[in-house]
Amino acid sequence: MKPKSIKIIYWVTTGLLALFILPGIFFLNSPMAQEGTKHLGFPHWFSMEVGIGSFIGGLILIIPGLPSRLKEWNYVALGIMYVSALIAHLSVDGLIGESFVPLVPFALLLISYIYYHKLYPSG
């Protein structure tokens, strides 16, 4: 695969993921977010923690030039968050379509991660 194609795939998936993550900071206290947290049985402080952490993670994804180790751990943290969200939804709601929504950003995260390493092999 050509380096230009690798760069395009990396930035498209990373950009889509950032567009999914970053705006969430503006909706931390929205009634819908609070109801979703309550529905899953989590306290309000936890949703604030996850929301702020996600925002920071989204920034780390899109800011070029940050240390590769920081990017690596960021991918790990976001991956754990999406897998945990899947488990939480499956535990509370069971096998319904909406329970699998966290797999969409997780898939983008995986593609971004794979192409990050193709773009920066030593990183």
C-alpha positions as CSV (number, residue, x, y, z in Angstrom):
1,M,0.0,0.0,0.0
2,K,1.3,3.5,-0.9
3,P,2.3,5.8,1.9
4,K,-0.3,8.4,0.8
5,S,-3.1,5.8,1.1
6,I,-1.9,4.8,4.5
7,K,-1.9,8.4,5.6
8,I,-5.4,9.0,4.2
9,I,-6.8,5.9,5.9
10,Y,-5.2,6.9,9.2
11,W,-6.4,10.5,9.2
12,V,-9.9,9.6,8.0
13,T,-10.5,7.0,10.7
14,T,-8.7,9.1,13.4
15,G,-10.7,12.2,12.3
16,L,-14.0,10.3,12.4
17,L,-13.2,9.0,15.8
18,A,-12.3,12.5,17.0
19,L,-15.6,13.8,15.6
20,F,-17.3,11.1,17.6
21,I,-15.4,11.8,20.9
22,L,-14.6,15.5,21.1
23,P,-18.1,17.1,21.0
24,G,-19.2,14.9,23.9
25,I,-17.5,17.3,26.4
26,F,-20.4,19.8,25.7
27,F,-23.1,17.3,26.6
28,L,-21.7,15.9,29.9
29,N,-24.6,17.4,31.9
30,S,-27.3,16.9,29.3
31,P,-30.5,15.1,30.4
32,M,-29.8,12.3,27.8
33,A,-26.3,11.7,29.1
34,Q,-27.5,11.7,32.7
35,E,-30.3,9.2,31.9
36,G,-27.9,6.9,30.1
37,T,-25.5,6.9,33.0
38,K,-28.4,6.3,35.4
39,H,-29.8,3.5,33.2
40,L,-26.5,1.6,33.3
41,G,-26.3,2.0,37.1
42,F,-23.3,4.3,37.2
43,P,-23.0,7.4,39.5
44,H,-22.9,10.8,37.9
45,W,-19.3,11.4,38.8
46,F,-18.3,8.4,36.7
47,S,-19.9,9.8,33.6
48,M,-18.0,13.1,34.2
49,E,-14.8,11.2,34.6
50,V,-15.3,9.2,31.5
51,G,-16.4,12.2,29.5
52,I,-13.4,14.3,30.5
53,G,-11.0,11.4,29.9
54,S,-12.5,10.7,26.5
55,F,-12.1,14.4,25.5
56,I,-8.4,14.3,26.5
57,G,-8.0,11.0,24.7
58,G,-9.6,12.5,21.6
59,L,-7.2,15.4,21.7
60,I,-4.2,13.1,22.1
61,L,-5.4,11.2,19.0
62,I,-5.4,14.2,16.7
63,I,-2.4,16.3,18.0
64,P,0.6,15.4,15.9
65,G,4.1,15.1,17.3
66,L,3.1,13.7,20.8
67,P,5.3,10.9,22.1
68,S,4.4,7.5,20.6
69,R,4.2,6.0,24.1
70,L,1.5,8.5,25.0
71,K,-0.4,7.7,21.8
72,E,0.0,3.9,22.5
73,W,-1.5,4.2,26.0
74,N,-4.2,6.5,24.7
75,Y,-5.3,3.8,22.2
76,V,-5.3,1.2,25.1
77,A,-7.4,3.5,27.4
78,L,-9.9,4.2,24.7
79,G,-10.1,0.6,23.7
80,I,-10.8,-0.5,27.3
81,M,-13.5,2.2,27.5
82,Y,-15.3,0.9,24.4
83,V,-15.1,-2.7,25.5
84,S,-16.3,-1.7,29.0
85,A,-19.2,0.2,27.4
86,L,-20.1,-2.9,25.4
87,I,-20.0,-5.1,28.5
88,A,-22.1,-2.6,30.5
89,H,-24.8,-2.4,27.8
90,L,-24.9,-6.2,27.3
91,S,-25.1,-6.7,31.1
92,V,-28.0,-4.2,31.5
93,D,-29.9,-4.4,28.2
94,G,-29.0,-7.9,26.9
95,L,-28.5,-8.8,23.3
96,I,-30.2,-5.9,21.5
97,G,-28.8,-3.9,18.6
98,E,-28.1,-0.8,20.7
99,S,-25.9,-2.8,23.0
100,F,-23.4,-3.1,20.2
101,V,-23.1,0.6,19.3
102,P,-19.7,0.9,21.2
103,L,-18.2,-1.5,18.6
104,V,-18.5,1.2,15.9
105,P,-16.0,3.6,17.5
106,F,-14.0,0.6,18.7
107,A,-13.6,-0.5,15.0
108,L,-12.5,3.0,14.0
109,L,-10.0,3.0,16.9
110,L,-8.6,-0.4,15.7
111,I,-8.2,0.8,12.1
112,S,-6.6,4.1,13.3
113,Y,-4.2,2.1,15.5
114,I,-3.2,-0.3,12.8
115,Y,-2.6,2.6,10.3
116,Y,-0.8,4.6,13.0
117,H,1.8,1.8,13.1
118,K,2.0,1.6,9.4
119,L,2.6,5.3,9.2
120,Y,5.1,5.4,12.1
121,P,6.6,1.9,12.2
122,S,9.0,2.7,15.0
123,G,6.4,4.4,17.1
